[in-house]
Amino acid sequence: MLERRTEGGSLQEFRNAKPPNMPEEFSHKWSKIRSAKTDADEKVLFVEPGEVPVTQRQVIFYNEFLFVKRVLDHPRTSDVVELGCGRGTISLFLAAYLGKKTALLDTAPDAIEIARSEFSRRGKEAKFLVADALATGLPGGSFDACISIGLAEHFERGALQRLYREQYRILRPGGVMISLNIPKKFSIQYLNTIYRACRKWFGNYTQGIRKDYFRSNVTPREYKAIAENVGFKNVSITFTCPIPIFTPVSRETDRKLATLYRHVLKFRGWFQAYPFQTNPLLAQEHFLVGYRQP
């Protein structure tokens, strides 16, 4: 079911308004993806059980899920909420692979409806909410785990503290927060910046070289300090994503890169338990994990 956290007005009026704390670029992004007849921007990033990732983004989302799985793969984390869920890929992994009860929240109605469609197509149930991650309206102490994937870096420091405080509030005692942060920093993704710049130089690329939405430069240590300040304990940082995403590329090239990355990660798996982990310099992102005291 779809719930809407807004006072008065129709759902259509809410769609036409700019929800709080959501950059206009994201509103347009989800609207475009939802209305596209093809898999624009890869509407479907989920990897069916028994299959392998076949695109660059699927490789990354699947390996991000494997980290989340390592944290949540036990019976104590039955109820999970994902804030800023977008198309809901990680929650769908949790429902399909681990049988978790999931709630998905985003300020963009189009994103929520994409997520709901993907769950429905696979016969999976979840609770879907259009609401602000800084003030969810959810009851306190109602979830075993709260996750966010690529959300926190779009907030300034002050709002980031509010975000983590809200996540702490809705967790049950002993619950866990998993925040995947993709801050503005040097990383292996700069290879794509060089790729785009070269294409622009030769005149066969007209879009911007970098994304124009806000991305903070909060450091991992600062994320950790903010989480600890609102009450989280045993906070840890894991640097991840040793591979870049190249865009734009043809579908065939995308699949070839995905195959290459699967082999690279398999090779890295011979030497480390979680092959998607990398060093702080080249990492595109990091997982921040913290626990509410029992």
Secondary structure as GFF3:
##gff-version 3
##sequence-region A 1 294
A	DSSP	beta_strand	2	4	.	.	.	ID=ss1
A	DSSP	alpha_helix	11	16	.	.	.	ID=ss2
A	DSSP	alpha_helix	24	35	.	.	.	ID=ss3
A	DSSP	alpha_helix	56	72	.	.	.	ID=ss4
A	DSSP	beta_strand	79	83	.	.	.	ID=ss5
A	DSSP	alpha_helix	89	98	.	.	.	ID=ss6
A	DSSP	beta_strand	101	106	.	.	.	ID=ss7
A	DSSP	alpha_helix	109	121	.	.	.	ID=ss8
A	DSSP	beta_strand	127	130	.	.	.	ID=ss9
A	DSSP	beta_strand	143	149	.	.	.	ID=ss10
A	DSSP	three_ten_helix	152	154	.	.	.	ID=ss11
A	DSSP	alpha_helix	157	170	.	.	.	ID=ss12
A	DSSP	beta_strand	171	181	.	.	.	ID=ss13
A	DSSP	alpha_helix	190	201	.	.	.	ID=ss14
A	DSSP	alpha_helix	220	229	.	.	.	ID=ss15
A	DSSP	beta_strand	233	240	.	.	.	ID=ss16
A	DSSP	alpha_helix	251	268	.	.	.	ID=ss17
A	DSSP	beta_strand	285	291	.	.	.	ID=ss18
###
